[in-house]
Amino acid sequence: MIRFVFLMSVLALGVGIAAMVMYYQAKRSRQRAEERQRLLDRLGSGPELREFLASEAGQRLLQGLGEQPRDPRRRILLAVSAGVFSLLVGAGHLLAAWLEIFTSPGSQQVCLINGLLATSVGAGLLAAAGISAVIVRKWRLVPPGEDASPERP
């Protein structure tokens, strides 16, 4: 019973962190949209708006409005990084279970379960990154000359 509660609490923590990240990203996006709308409302129409849009700040605003989707290479790199990290965490748990490092009753089984879960997630992320890389190449989402490495910010 304790193992089940522990596993469910770890799962709930992961879901909570993911929900929190998604909430803050959506909030930031809403704030940016509201800020741009307030700026455009304040400028009104006519000559003021044309003058502002011709300026460097206006060009930056327009670039932000028509944001391109994120670079697929960055997303693939993020998936690979997360997959390797998850694989290493899983391997550490499996090693701890195999070496019987923890002596409390049931700890070996908990380490084994955590290790299998983390290793499975890592393998899934690496497989998804590999499939995504193949799709990006086949659909030519990145120009052939730029295929080697993601651009730096």
C-alpha positions in Angstrom: 0.0 0.0 0.0 2.8 2.4 0.9 4.5 1.7 -2.5 1.3 2.6 -4.3 0.9 5.8 -2.4 4.5 6.7 -3.1 4.2 6.0 -6.8 0.9 8.0 -7.1 2.5 10.9 -5.2 5.4 10.9 -7.7 3.0 10.8 -10.6 0.9 13.6 -9.1 4.1 15.7 -8.6 5.1 15.2 -12.3 1.6 16.1 -13.5 1.5 19.1 -11.2 4.9 20.4 -12.5 3.8 19.9 -16.1 0.5 21.7 -15.5 2.3 24.6 -13.8 4.7 25.0 -16.7 1.9 25.0 -19.2 -0.1 27.5 -17.1 2.8 30.0 -16.9 3.5 29.7 -20.6 -0.1 30.4 -21.5 -0.2 33.3 -19.0 3.0 34.8 -20.5 1.6 34.5 -24.0 -1.7 36.2 -22.9 0.2 39.0 -21.3 2.2 39.6 -24.4 -0.9 39.7 -26.6 -2.6 42.1 -24.1 0.4 44.3 -24.1 0.6 44.5 -27.8 -3.2 45.2 -28.0 -2.9 48.1 -25.5 0.0 49.5 -27.4 -1.9 49.4 -30.7 -5.0 50.9 -29.0 -2.9 53.7 -27.5 -1.5 54.6 -30.9 -4.9 54.8 -32.5 -4.9 55.1 -36.2 -3.5 57.2 -39.0 -0.2 58.9 -39.0 0.9 58.0 -35.4 0.4 54.3 -36.2 2.3 54.5 -39.5 5.1 56.4 -37.9 5.4 53.9 -35.1 5.3 50.9 -37.4 8.1 52.4 -39.5 10.3 52.7 -36.5 12.6 50.0 -35.2 10.4 49.3 -32.2 7.4 48.9 -34.6 9.3 46.4 -36.7 10.1 44.4 -33.6 6.4 44.5 -32.6 5.4 43.2 -36.1 8.0 40.5 -36.0 6.6 39.4 -32.6 3.1 39.3 -34.0 4.0 37.0 -36.8 6.2 34.7 -34.8 7.4 31.6 -36.7 6.9 28.2 -35.1 9.8 27.1 -33.0 12.8 25.6 -34.7 12.1 21.8 -34.9 15.8 21.1 -34.3 15.6 22.7 -30.8 12.6 20.6 -29.9 14.3 17.4 -31.1 17.4 18.4 -29.1 15.2 19.0 -26.0 13.6 15.6 -26.4 17.0 13.9 -26.7 18.3 15.7 -23.6 15.2 14.7 -21.6 15.5 11.2 -22.9 19.1 10.8 -22.0 18.5 12.3 -18.5 15.5 10.0 -17.9 17.6 6.9 -19.1 20.4 7.8 -16.7 18.0 8.3 -13.8 16.3 5.0 -14.6 19.7 3.3 -14.8 20.7 4.7 -11.4 17.5 3.3 -9.9 18.0 -0.1 -11.5 21.6 -0.2 -10.3 20.5 0.7 -6.8 18.0 -2.1 -6.9 20.5 -4.6 -8.3 23.2 -3.7 -5.7 20.6 -3.7 -2.9 21.9 -0.3 -1.7 18.8 0.5 0.4 18.1 -2.0 3.2 14.5 -1.0 4.2 11.8 -3.5 3.3 10.4 -3.0 -0.2 13.0 -0.4 -1.2 14.5 -2.7 -3.8 11.1 -3.1 -5.5 10.4 0.6 -5.4 13.8 1.3 -7.0 13.1 -1.4 -9.6 9.7 0.1 -10.5 11.1 3.7 -10.6 14.0 2.5 -12.7 11.8 0.7 -15.2 9.4 3.7 -15.4 12.2 6.2 -15.9 14.0 4.0 -18.4 10.8 3.5 -20.4 10.1 7.2 -20.5 13.7 7.9 -21.6 13.5 5.3 -24.4 10.2 6.7 -25.5 11.6 10.2 -25.7 14.6 9.1 -27.6 12.4 7.2 -30.1 10.1 10.2 -30.5 13.1 12.4 -31.1 14.5 10.0 -33.7 11.1 9.8 -35.5 10.8 13.6 -35.4 14.2 14.0 -36.9 13.3 11.7 -39.8 10.1 13.6 -40.4 11.8 17.0 -40.3 14.3 15.8 -43.0 11.6 14.1 -45.2 9.3 17.1 -45.0 12.2 19.5 -45.5 11.2 21.7 -42.6 14.8 22.8 -42.3 16.8 23.9 -45.4 19.4 21.3 -46.3 22.4 23.6 -45.6 21.2 24.3 -42.1 20.5 20.6 -41.2 23.7 20.1 -39.1 23.1 22.2 -36.0 20.4 24.4 -34.4 20.8 28.1 -34.6 21.9 29.9 -31.5 19.7 32.5 -29.7 
